């Protein structure tokens, strides 16, 4: 399913967050070498960039695997490479011993921070931010080698010749990650801060802020990092505003006679990470990275259930997602070891449950390992999302529309409504589940409980008139009829991007009141992770 419940995008089904970032950084690195080779005025030569890249990759990779061996938990297959590539763009190209040592310090600090600056194995700061701050601190302290001061982060990725490639790659990356909410808030807050400074102090240059400063790189690559940013929409907006304001505030605070605090980009983002960490700790009551002992079984054609036992019940809101990882020592760089699944159980249930489908063609290594091992150990890295029920469910007619395994967040919601003593009145609820074939229906017992409680439940498959994953307007009106015409119904739509996109458009055409009351339609697109 989606990482953070944002509107569906056109990103490829195979593209995960970490792989998208890795590919974007690799593409930008290739462009950087081309520019360095063709532009004699560029800050660094291709040779200097190559040495810098090799040191960043070697030190970050070595440090990560050594620390992972000490704690006996395999690292993410691609996360260390992403950290190294980010530092490659932040630190100066290696032209002498001092700049080489600076890169070693940044890369080493970044790698070690993943295992030292943690709370119960949960990251506090973005490792690349830690590396940049470490290099900045050493440079600020005046440390030198052979009379040459160590280098501070230079953020040379903000060079003018890289602006157009950075803009194109950034737009593609943000679209793939479906992070436009976060990035738009950050850019608006940046413009607002620069505008206020222009009015109060003057001398601001908007072109400089976007062309010659790391605004675009930080917004598209570093700000959305999933493990060190908030996981709900409101807190993500606050997080973006904090970073944007501090980064562009142009204020410094004198701490001592020899030290002042200036909110350079890495420190501004570090403050944002601390805010995100505090929010996560409050939401999860201080829980760290949770070990999940899982058992997998088949519940329908091409559909599997993951039952995950934990030492104590997990804390989440019905409808939210879980980011789980299955790190392996032998995992190659291009193999994805982290996935996002919707919770399919009510909060407080132990074992907790997830479900996933597999295509008839190629199955990802992650899912293949789960299906073949049947029992395995996973790690819960994060919980979040805004695709949840209202606090006072039942105030409005509610229509839940799902395609395929998109039913899982609804099962969590509905079990939270039906568990407990007594029989609830769910006459305000309509559930429509679209499946590719009749043998792929799931959770029939739960749907029967809903029917007994007065809810209207419709299950339809491709061979009964609906194209798999796509709800046609007439079919939608027929299946969700009474709620569609009620005038104040709310709609939740969950499933693959095509289903979500088409069904949401159908609702807006059928229930015209939702064109203005847009908040009455919320979507959650599953990308086949």
C-alpha positions in Angstrom: 0.0 0.0 0.0 1.0 3.6 0.0 3.7 4.7 2.3 1.8 7.6 3.9 -1.7 7.7 2.5 -1.2 10.4 -0.1 -3.2 10.6 -3.3 -2.3 8.0 -5.9 0.5 8.7 -8.3 1.7 7.3 -11.6 4.8 5.7 -10.1 5.7 2.2 -11.3 4.4 -0.6 -9.2 8.0 -1.9 -8.6 9.3 1.4 -7.3 9.8 1.6 -3.5 10.8 4.7 -1.7 14.4 3.8 -1.1 14.9 2.5 -4.6 13.4 5.6 -6.1 15.8 7.8 -4.0 18.8 5.6 -4.9 18.0 5.8 -8.6 17.5 9.5 -8.5 20.8 10.1 -6.7 22.6 7.8 -9.2 21.1 9.7 -12.1 22.2 13.1 -10.5 25.7 11.7 -9.9 26.0 10.7 -13.6 24.8 14.2 -14.6 27.4 15.8 -12.3 30.2 13.9 -13.8 29.1 14.9 -17.3 28.9 18.6 -16.2 32.3 18.4 -14.6 33.8 16.9 -17.8 32.3 19.5 -20.1 32.2 22.7 -18.0 35.7 24.1 -17.2 34.2 26.5 -14.7 32.6 23.8 -12.6 33.9 23.7 -9.0 35.4 20.2 -9.3 37.0 18.0 -11.9 35.7 14.5 -12.6 38.7 13.0 -10.9 38.0 15.0 -7.7 34.4 13.9 -7.7 35.3 10.3 -8.3 37.7 10.2 -5.4 35.0 11.8 -3.2 32.4 9.3 -4.3 34.7 6.3 -3.7 35.6 7.5 -0.2 32.0 8.2 0.7 30.8 4.7 -0.5 33.8 2.9 1.0 33.7 4.5 4.4 29.9 4.5 4.8 29.5 0.9 3.6 32.4 -0.4 5.8 31.3 1.5 8.8 27.7 0.4 8.4 28.5 -3.3 8.1 31.0 -3.3 11.0 28.5 -1.6 13.3 25.7 -4.0 12.1 28.0 -7.0 12.9 28.5 -5.7 16.4 24.7 -5.5 17.1 24.1 -8.6 15.0 21.3 -7.1 12.9 21.9 -6.9 9.1 21.7 -3.3 7.7 19.3 -2.2 5.0 20.7 -3.3 1.6 20.4 0.2 0.0 20.2 2.7 2.9 23.9 3.0 3.4 24.5 3.7 -0.3 21.8 6.4 -0.2 23.6 8.0 2.8 26.9 7.9 1.0 25.5 9.5 -2.2 23.9 12.3 -0.3 27.2 13.1 1.4 28.8 13.0 -2.0 26.7 16.0 -2.9 27.1 17.8 0.4 30.8 17.6 1.0 33.5 19.3 -1.2 35.2 17.2 -3.9 38.4 15.7 -2.7 41.3 17.8 -3.9 43.7 17.4 -1.0 44.3 15.5 2.3 42.1 17.9 4.3 39.0 17.4 2.1 39.6 13.6 2.0 39.7 13.5 5.8 36.6 15.7 6.0 34.7 13.2 3.8 36.0 10.3 6.0 34.7 12.1 9.1 31.3 12.8 7.5 30.8 9.3 6.2 32.1 7.6 9.3 29.9 9.7 11.6 26.9 9.0 9.4 27.5 5.2 9.5 28.0 5.1 13.2 25.0 7.3 14.0 22.7 4.6 12.8 23.7 2.5 15.7 24.6 5.1 18.3 22.2 8.0 17.9 19.2 5.7 18.4 16.4 5.1 20.9 15.6 1.4 21.2 17.0 0.8 17.8 15.0 3.7 16.3 16.8 6.5 14.4 16.7 9.9 15.9 18.5 11.9 13.1 18.9 11.3 9.4 22.4 9.7 9.2 23.4 12.0 6.3 22.5 15.0 8.5 24.7 13.6 11.3 27.6 13.2 8.9 27.2 16.8 7.7 26.9 18.2 11.2 30.0 16.3 12.3 32.1 17.7 9.4 30.7 21.1 10.1 31.6 20.9 13.8 35.1 19.8 13.1 35.6 22.5 10.5 34.1 25.1 12.9 36.5 24.0 15.6 39.4 25.0 13.3 40.9 21.5 12.9 43.5 21.4 10.1 45.9 19.0 8.4 49.2 20.4 7.3 47.9 23.9 7.9 44.9 23.2 5.6 41.6 23.5 7.5 39.2 20.6 7.3 36.2 21.2 5.0 32.7 22.1 6.0 29.7 20.9 4.0 29.6 22.8 0.8 26.4 21.6 -0.8 27.9 21.9 -4.3 24.8 20.1 -5.7 23.3 23.6 -5.7 25.6 24.7 -8.5 23.8 26.6 -11.3 24.7 24.1 -14.1 22.9 21.3 -12.1 19.7 23.3 -11.5 17.7 22.0 -14.5 18.8 18.3 -14.0 18.0 18.7 -10.2 14.6 20.2 -11.0 13.7 17.4 -13.4 15.0 14.6 -11.2 13.4 16.2 -8.2 10.0 16.5 -9.8 10.1 12.9 -10.9 11.3 11.7 -7.5 8.6 13.6 -5.6 6.0 12.3 -7.9 7.2 8.7 -7.5 7.2 9.1 -3.7 3.9 11.0 -3.7 5.4 13.6 -1.5 3.9 16.7 -3.0 2.1 17.6 0.2 5.3 17.7 2.2 7.4 19.4 -0.5 4.7 22.0 -1.4 4.4 23.0 2.3 8.2 23.3 2.5 8.5 25.4 -0.7 5.6 27.7 0.4 7.2 28.1 3.9 10.5 28.9 2.2 8.9 31.6 0.0 7.0 33.0 3.0 10.2 33.2 5.1 12.2 34.9 2.3 9.3 37.3 1.7 9.2 38.3 5.4 12.9 38.9 5.4 12.6 41.0 2.2 10.0 43.2 3.9 11.8 43.5 7.2 15.5 43.5 6.1 15.6 43.7 2.3 18.2 42.2 0.0 16.6 38.8 -0.6 17.0 37.0 -3.9 14.4 34.3 -4.6 16.5 33.1 -7.6 19.5 32.5 -5.3 17.3 30.5 -2.8 16.1 28.1 -5.5 19.0 28.0 -7.9 22.1 28.5 -5.8 21.1 27.0 -2.5 20.3 23.4 -1.7 16.5 24.0 -1.4 15.5 21.7 -4.2 17.9 18.9 -3.2 16.9 19.0 0.5 13.2 19.2 -0.4 13.1 16.2 -2.8 15.8 13.9 -1.4 16.4 14.5 2.3 13.2 15.9 3.7 11.0 12.9 3.0 13.3 10.3 4.6 10.7 7.9 6.0 12.4 6.9 9.3 13.3 10.4 10.5 10.2 12.3 9.4 6.7 12.4 10.9 4.1 9.9 9.5 0.9 11.9 9.7 -0.1 14.8 7.4 -0.4 17.5 10.1 2.9 16.8 11.7 4.6 16.5 8.3 3.4 20.0 7.5 4.8 21.3 10.8 8.1 19.5 10.2 8.4 21.0 6.7 7.7 24.5 8.1 10.3 24.2 10.9 13.0 23.2 8.4 12.1 25.8 5.9 11.9 28.7 8.4 15.2 27.8 10.2 17.1 27.1 7.0 16.2 30.5 5.5 15.9 32.6 8.7 19.5 33.9 8.4 19.8 34.4 12.1 22.7 33.3 14.3 22.7 33.0 18.1 25.9 33.7 20.1 26.3 30.9 22.6 29.8 31.8 23.9 32.5 34.3 22.9 33.8 31.9 20.4 30.8 29.9 19.3 27.5 30.9 17.7 24.7 28.8 16.4 23.8 29.3 12.8 20.9 27.3 11.2 22.8 26.0 8.1 20.8 23.5 6.1 22.1 20.4 8.0 21.3 21.9 11.4 17.9 23.1 10.3 17.0 19.6 9.1 18.5 18.1 12.3 16.0 20.2 14.3 13.2 18.9 12.1 14.3 15.3 12.7 14.3 15.9 16.5 10.7 17.2 16.2 9.7 14.1 14.2 11.3 11.9 16.8 9.5 13.5 19.7 6.2 13.1 17.8 6.8 9.4 17.0 7.8 8.7 20.6 4.6 10.3 21.9 2.4 8.6 19.4 4.0 5.2 20.0 4.5 5.7 23.8 8.3 5.4 23.5 8.3 2.1 21.6 11.4 1.5 19.5 12.0 -0.8 16.6 9.8 -3.8 17.3 10.7 -7.5 16.5 7.9 -9.4 14.7 7.9 -13.2 14.7 5.8 -14.0 11.8 3.9 -16.9 10.3 2.5 -16.8 6.8 -0.4 -18.8 5.3 -2.5 -18.6 2.2 -6.0 -17.3 2.6 -7.2 -17.0 -1.0 -5.9 -17.4 -4.5 -2.6 -15.4 -4.7 -3.4 -13.9 -1.3 -1.4 -14.4 1.9 -1.8 -13.5 5.5 1.1 -12.5 7.8 0.4 -13.0 11.5 3.1 -11.2 13.5 3.6 -12.0 17.2 5.1 -9.2 19.4 6.1 -9.0 23.0 3.3 -6.6 23.7 0.3 -5.3 21.6 1.2 -2.6 19.1 -0.2 0.9 19.2 -1.8 2.3 16.0 -5.0 3.7 14.7 -7.3 1.4 12.6 -6.4 2.0 8.9 -2.8 2.9 9.5 0.2 1.3 7.8 3.3 -0.5 9.2 6.7 -0.2 7.6 8.4 -3.5 8.0 11.9 -4.7 7.0 13.6 -8.0 6.5 17.3 -7.2 6.4 19.7 -9.9 5.2 23.4 -10.0 5.2 23.5 -11.4 1.6 21.0 -8.9 0.2 22.5 -7.1 -2.9 22.2 -3.4 -3.2 19.3 -3.5 -5.6 17.2 -5.8 -3.6 14.4 -4.2 -1.5 14.3 -5.2 2.1 11.6 -2.9 3.4 7.9 -2.8 2.6 4.7 -1.1 3.8 1.6 -3.1 4.7 -1.7 -2.0 6.2 -2.7 -3.4 9.6 -5.5 -5.8 9.2 -6.3 -6.3 12.9 -7.8 -4.0 15.5 -5.4 -2.2 17.8 -4.4 -4.2 20.8 -4.7 -7.6 19.0 -1.7 -9.9 19.3 -0.7 -11.3 16.9 -1.2 -8.4 14.6 -2.1 -9.2 11.0 -1.1 -8.0 7.5 -2.0 -9.4 4.1 -0.6 -9.2 0.6 -1.2 -10.4 -2.9 1.2 -11.7 -5.4 0.9 -11.3 -9.2 0.7 -14.4 -11.4 4.0 -13.4 -13.0 7.2 -12.3 -11.1 7.1 -12.2 -7.3 9.4 -9.9 -5.4 12.2 -11.4 -3.4 10.7 -9.9 -0.2 7.3 -11.7 -0.7 8.9 -14.8 -2.1 11.0 -15.2 1.1 8.0 -14.7 3.3 5.9 -17.3 1.4 8.7 -19.9 1.2 9.9 -19.6 4.8 6.4 -19.5 6.3 8.0 -18.4 9.6 10.5 -15.6 9.7 11.6 -12.5 11.7 10.7 -9.0 10.6 11.3 -5.6 12.1 8.6 -2.9 12.5 10.4 0.3 11.7 7.5 2.8 11.7 3.7 3.2 11.9 1.7 6.0 10.5 -0.8 7.3 8.0 -4.0 9.4 7.9 -6.3 6.9 6.2 -8.4 6.3 9.4 -11.9 6.5 10.6 -13.3 9.7 12.1 -13.2 9.8 15.9 -16.9 9.8 16.1 -17.7 7.3 13.4 -21.4 7.1 12.4 -22.1 10.8 12.3 -22.3 10.6 8.5 -23.1 7.8 6.1 -19.8 6.1 5.2 -18.9 4.2 2.0 -15.8 2.1 2.0 -14.7 1.0 -1.5 -11.8 -1.4 -1.9 -10.2 -3.3 -4.7 -8.4 -6.6 -4.0 -6.1 -6.5 -1.0 -7.1 -2.8 -0.4 -9.7 -4.3 1.9 -7.0 -4.7 4.7 -7.2 -1.2 6.2 -11.0 -1.6 6.3 -10.8 -4.8 8.2 -8.8 -3.1 10.9 -11.3 -0.3 11.1 -14.3 -2.7 11.1 -12.9 -5.0 13.7 -12.4 -2.1 16.0 -16.1 -1.3 15.5 -17.4 -4.8 16.0 -15.1 -6.2 18.7 -16.5 -6.0 22.3 -19.7 -6.7 24.0 -23.1 -6.1 22.3 -24.0 -5.7 18.7 -23.3 -2.2 17.2 -25.7 -0.5 14.8 -23.8 -0.1 11.6 -26.7 0.9 9.4 -24.8 4.0 8.4 -22.1 1.9 6.7 -21.7 0.6 3.2 -18.8 -1.6 2.1 -18.0 -2.5 -1.5 -15.2 -4.9 -2.3 -14.1 -5.5 -5.9 -12.0 -8.6 -6.6 -10.6 -10.0 -9.8 -12.3 -13.4 -9.4 -14.7 -15.0 -6.9 -11.9 -17.2 -5.5 -10.0 -14.2 -4.4 -12.5 -13.0 -1.8 -11.2 -12.7 1.7 -12.5 -12.0 5.2 -15.9 -13.4 4.6 -16.6 -14.0 8.3 -15.9 -10.4 9.1 -18.2 -9.2 6.3 -20.9 -11.4 7.6 -20.6 -9.8 11.1 -21.0 -6.4 9.4 -24.2 -7.6 7.6 -25.6 -8.8 10.9 -24.9 -5.4 12.4 -27.0 -3.7 9.7 -24.2 -2.6 7.3 -24.7 -3.0 3.6 -21.9 -5.2 2.2 -21.4 -5.9 -1.5 -18.7 -8.1 -2.9 -18.3 -8.3 -6.7 -15.8 -9.8 -9.1 -14.7 -9.3 -12.7 -16.9 -12.2 -13.8 -20.0 -10.4 -12.3 -19.7 -7.3 -14.4 -16.9 -5.1 -13.0 -13.6 -5.0 -14.7 -11.0 -6.0 -12.1 -9.8 -3.0 -10.2 -12.0 -0.4 -12.0 -15.5 0.6 -10.9 -17.7 2.0 -13.7 -20.1 4.9 -12.8 -23.3 2.9 -13.2 -21.9 0.0 -11.2 -20.8 2.3 -8.4 -24.2 3.9 -8.1 -25.8 0.5 -8.1 -23.5 -0.9 -5.4 -23.3 2.1 -3.1 -26.6 3.6 -4.1 -28.3 4.8 -0.9 -25.1 6.5 0.4 -24.2 8.1 -2.8 -27.4 10.1 -2.9 -27.5 11.0 0.7 -25.8 14.4 0.2 -23.4 14.1 3.2 -21.8 10.7 2.7 -18.0 10.3 3.3 -16.0 8.0 1.1 -12.8 6.0 1.6 -11.3 4.4 -1.5 -8.5 1.8 -1.2 -6.8 -0.3 -3.8 -4.5 -0.1 -6.8 -3.9 3.3 -8.3 -6.1 2.8 -11.3 -9.0 1.8 -9.1 -8.5 4.7 -6.7 -8.1 7.3 -9.4 -11.2 6.1 -11.4 -13.4 5.5 -8.4 -12.7 8.9 -6.8 -13.5 10.6 -10.1 -16.7 8.6 -10.4 -17.8 9.6 -6.9 -17.2 13.3 -7.7 -19.4 12.9 -10.8 -22.1 11.0 -9.1 -22.2 12.8 -5.8 -21.6 16.4 -7.0 -21.5 17.8 -3.5 -18.0 16.2 -3.0 -16.6 18.5 -5.7 -16.5 21.3 -3.2 -16.5 19.2 0.0 -13.3 17.5 -1.2 -12.4 16.3 2.3 -15.3 13.8 2.1 -13.2 11.6 -0.3 -10.0 10.1 1.1 -7.9 7.6 -0.8 -5.2 5.1 -0.2 -3.4 3.6 -3.2 -1.6 0.2 -3.0 1.4 0.0 -5.3 2.0 -3.8 -5.1 4.9 -3.6 -2.6 
